[in-house]
Amino acid sequence: MPTTLYLTRNGLLEPLGQSQVMGYLKGLSQDYQITLITFEKPEDMADTQAMAKANADCEAHGIDWRPKSFHRRPKLLASAWSMFEMFWSALQAARRGDTQLIHARSYLPAAAAWAVNRLTGTPFIFDMRALWPEELITAGRLRRDSMMHKVLVGLERRCLRDAAIVVSLTEAATHYLKQQYPNELEAQKITIIPTCTNLERFKLSSEPPSARVYGCIGTVLSGWFRLDWLAGFYLQVAARDHDALFEVVTRDDKDAVHSALDPDDILGDRLAIYPLPSDRVQEALQKQSASVMFYAGGETSELGRSPTRMGEVLGCGVPVVANEGVGDVADIIRRYNVGVIVKEGSEAAMTTALDELEALCSDPDLPSRCRKAAEEIFSLEAGTEAYSKLYAEILGRTDGPEAAPAGAQAANV
């Protein structure tokens, strides 16, 4: 059985690790021997029950999980140390012959995989996930043209050029990258695989919601989520519908979210802010009337965003309230008629969006239309199959008698 090494800075115990890492690997493990290296947050590793459950899940699928501790500070040194740990683990595996392919999820894992590729020739997949340097700039955590920005762009350029295959989340990001790096991507293959969802879990509710609930799931304190827009939308709904309820399902600090979202306590006890284990998020979604996701649209960083929550929301038959300029989100909403697009953060724009949402929700076919969109775009089975084909293509290429260097036989997609 071919051996692969999967590198990610996300924790397997995080919701994202379960949905966007383990979700794929369960299927891929049927045909590939997988070693998984993740970086777990200390508070998650302290949950012995969750650790035992994750270990058992990996063992059941033949996945060799090697969790490492995630360090938050000091930021630069913590990131550098994580990258070194990934590099050293991957290098040892490559030299022992324990891995034939490295699947690098995002930039720092890709940088480690690139270094191993230079030393051993082991091919790697640059699974970009998003345009990370641009995301950091949008969030105010990186200054354009600073030394660190130049370092990250240099890593991006090399990883795009030398990867066996590049995976992008969106069409929008792919067009942008080809404009930025025409020479590096001239002979490179870019495959688009959006964030996928386990639609066996995120499915239509058997009962209609008992109340009108306007929800939001995931982090809202990231720096690239428009929490002020969410507050404005919630206030417009509250003024029009005195029975409406509001919730934010997040692991973010509850008091910080409340202070930013409802500082004057206008929503009062109609607003609930709480976390849920990753395997229970669907319980909240199935009770919602609409789910809101506002990102820093219009920024370059957002071209590469494929919100995990969108597939989960649509899978449960719930419409989406979103903004322009976020990956392929607006295109999907318009193509399938499964939500509304908010033009700007003004009160008038929020009122218009609410009018459109009320008209949309009166359509009895809306839930089934949302479900269809999820099945055609965000299916976990389709995503797993796409990754499996990439693995087979790369390993077949390197096993051949005239195997070429990484990326040399790739074609534009």
N, C-alpha and C positions, 0 to 999 in steps of 0.2 A: 504493500500500500504506500503511495507517495507520501512524503513527510513535508509538512508546512509549519512555519512559525508565524503566529499572529501576535503583533505588537500593538498595544494601545495604552494610552495614559488614563483612559477611563477605567473606573472600577467595575468589576463584575457584579458587585453588590449594589451599584447604583441602578436606578431605573433605565438609564441609557445603556448601561452595560448589559442588562438583561434583554432589552428590545433590539439594540443595534449591534451587539456583539454575539451574545449567546444565541439569540434567535437564529442568526445565520449559521453559526458553527454547529449547531445540532444537526442541521441538514448536511453540511459539508463533511461532518465527521463520518458519514456513511461511506465515503469514498477516499478520505484522506486522514492520515494520522496527524493530529493537530497538537502542537504545543502552544499554550496560551499564556502570555505574560501581560498582566494588568497591574495597575497601581491603585491600591485601595486606600481610602481615607481611614485614618485611625479610628474614628467613631464607628465606622462600618465594620472594621476588623474586630472591634470590641464586642460586637454582637455574635457571640459564639454559635447561637442557633442558626443565624443567617449564613455564617461561614461554613458550618457543617452541611447545610442544605445545598449551598453552591458547590462544595466539594463533591457531594454525592451526585449532584446533577452532572458535573463534569466526568466523574468516574463512570456513570451510567452510559455516557456517550463516547467513552474512550479518549477524552480530552485531558491532556497533561497540563493542568493549571498550576502556574507558578506565580502566585500573587506577591507583589512587593508593596512596600509602604509608600504612600503618597506624601510628599513633603511640600508644605505651602510656603515656607519661609526659610532663609531669605529667597525672594522670588527667582532671581537670576541663577543663583547657585543651586536652588532646588531643581529648577528646570534642567540645568546643565548636568546635575548628578543623575536625574532620571534618564536623560539621554545616554549618559555613559553606561548606566546599568543595562539599558536596552541594547546598546552596542555590544557590550561585553558578553551578555547572554547570547545574543545572536551570533557573534563571532565564534564563541565556543561551540555552539550547536552546528554552525557551518563547517568548522574544522573537524569536528567529530563525524561529520557526515549525517548528523541527525536532522538536517533540514535541507530540502531541495528548493524551497521557495519561501520568501518572507512577505507576508501581507502586513503592510504598515498602515495603520489607521491614523491619519493626520500627519502633521508636519514633523514634530520631533521624532516620532517613531520612523518616519521616512528618512530623516537625516541619519539616524542610526543605521537603518537598512542600506542607505546609499554608501556609507563608509564600509560596511561589510561587503557590499557588492564590489567596491573598488579593490578590496583586499583578497577576496575569494572568488569573485565572479558569480556569487549566488544571486539569482534574479529576484527582484522585488516589485510588488504592486504599490504604487503611490495612491492610496485611497484618500483623496484630499479632504473629503467631508465638507469643507468650506474654504473660503479665501482668508486664511487665518491672519496674515499680516494686516490685511485691510480691516478685519474684525477688531483687532487690537487698536487700530487707529480710531475707528468709530467709537469704541468704548473709552477712548481717552487714556489708554494704557500704553500707547506707543506713539512716538512723534515721527511723522513722515520725514524721510531723508536723514534720520538720526543714524548713528553707527549701528544700533541694534536692528533698525529697520533694514539697513543695507545688508546686514548679515542674514536676516530671514529671507529677504528677496533673493540673495545669492543661493541659499539652500533650496528655495522654491525652484529657481531656474535649473539647478543641477538635478534635482529629483524629477522634475518634469522631463528633462532631456534623457536621463539615464534609466528611468524605470522601465521595466518590461512592458507594463501597461499602466495608464493613468485612469483612475476612476473619479468622475465628477458627479456631484449630486444633481446638477441642473444643466439644461441647455444654455441658459443665460451665462453661467460661469464659463462654459466651454467656449462660447463666442468671444468672451472677454480675454481668456487665456491665449487664444489663437492670435488675437490682435497684439497682445503684450509680448508674446514669445513666438513669433513666426518661424524663426530659424530652429529653435529647440523642438518645436512641435511639428515641423514639416513632415517628418517621417514617423511621428509618434501616434499611437492609437489611444484615443480617449473614449472610454465607455461610460455612458450615463446610467447610473443606478441610484434612484432616489432613496431616501430613508424608507425602509419597509416596515410593515406592521403585521403582527400575528392576528389575522382576521378571524381566526377561530375563537380568539378571546375578545377582541374588539368587534362586537357584532350588535345587530339591532336588538333593542329591548323587547321583551315579550309583552310589556305593558306600556302604555303611553305615560309620559311624565305626569305626576300628580300636581305639580306646580310649575310655574314659569321660572326657570333657573337660567341665569346668564353666567357662564363660567369661563374660566381661563385655567389652563394647566401648564405646569413647568415653571422654570425660573423666570422671574420678572425683575430681578435686581442685577442682571448680568451687565448692564451698561449699554446693551444694544436692544433692549425691549423698551417700547414707548409706554411707560407706566402712566404718564400724564394723559395719553390718549385713552387708555383703559379707564382711567378715572372719569374723564369727560363723557365717555360712552355710558358708563354705569350711571352717572348722574342724570343723563338724559332719559334713560330707561326708567329710573326711579321716579322722576318727575311725572312721567306719563302713566306708569303702571305701578300703583301703590301696593299691589300684591306680589310684584316680582321679587325674586330672591337673587342673591349674587354670591359667587364663591370663587376663590383662587386656590387651586390644589397645587401646592408647592412645598419644596423642602427649604425654601428661603426663610429667613428670620421673620416670624409672624408680626412682631411689633414694628419692624422696619417696613414691611409691606403695608401694614395698616396705616402707618404714619404718612407714607407716600401716596397711598391710594385714597384714603378717606380721612384727612387730617382734622376736619371739622366734625367728624362723626355724623355726617348727614345720613349715611346708609344705616348706621346703627347696627341693631342685631339682625338686619337683613343681609349683612355681609359676613360670610364665613371664610376664614383663611386657615388651611390645615394641610398637613402632609398625608399621603397615603402610600403604603407599600406598592412597589411597581406592579405586583400581581393583582391589585385591587383598583387601579386607576379607572378601569372600564366601568366600575360600579358608579362612579361619579358622573362619567360622561353619558351614560345611558339615562341619567335623570335630567340632563341639561336640555334646554330649548335651543341654545346657540352657544358657540364657543368663540371667544375673542382672542386674536393673536395680532398684536401690533409690533412690528420690528422697525428698525431705523431704515425704512425703505428709501430708495433713491441713492443710498450710499453704495460705492463699489463693493463693499464687504457683503452686501445683502444679495448680490447676484448669485452667490454660491450657497445660499441658505435653502435647505429643504426641511422645514420643521417636522420633527418626528411626530409632534402632536397632531399635525394635519391628517395624516393617514389614520391615526387612532380615532380622531373626532369623526371623520367621514365614515369610517368603518362602523361606528355606532349609529349612523344615520342622522348625525347632527350637523347643521349648516355652520359655515365659518364666516366670521366677520374679520376682515383683514385689510391691509393697505397695499398700495402699489409698490413696485420696485423690490420685491422680496423673492428672489429666485424665480421659479415658475408658478408661484402661488396664484397670482392674479389670473394668469392664463388658464390654470386648471379650474378656478372658480367660474370663469366666464364660459369655458368650453362645456362644462357639465351643468352649469346653473345651480351651484350648490352653496351659494353664499352671497355676500355683498362686499363691495370694495369701498372703503372710506377714503375720500380724496385728500382730506387734510384734518388737522386737529381742532378746527373751529366748532363752535356750538351748532352752527348751521349745517355743517357737514355731518355731524353726528346725528342731527335730526333727520336729515335726508336718508342716511344709512339706516336709521331705525324704521323709517317709513318703508323703505325697500325690503327690510328684513321681515316686517309684519306681512307684507304682501306675499313674499316668498314662502313664509311659514304657513300660509293659508292653502298652499298646494299640497294635496294629500300624497302626491307622488314624490315629494321632496326626500323623505328618508330613503326610499329605494334608489333614488338618483345619487344620493350621497354614497350609498353602499356600492353602487356600480363604479363610481369614480375611484373609490378605495381599492376595489378588486382589480381594476384595470391598470392602476398606477402604482399602488403601494403594497401589493401582495408580497408577503414574506417568501412564499414559494417561488414566485417569479424572480425575486431578488437573489435567493439562494441558488437557483438554477443559473442565473447570469454569472455569479461568482464562480460556480463550479466549472462553467465553460471557460472562463478566464484562466483558472488554475490548469485545466487540461491543455489549453492552448500554449501556455507558457512552458509547462513541463514537457509537453510533446516537442516543443521547439528546442529546449535545451537537451533533451534526450537524443535528438537526431545526430547523425554523424557529421552534419555540416551546421551545427548549432551556431547561431550568430550572437554577438554581444547584445545585452539587454536593449530592447527598443529598436534594434536594427531592422527587423522585419515588419514592424508595426505600420499600419496604414491609417490614414485619417478616417474618422467616423464623424 
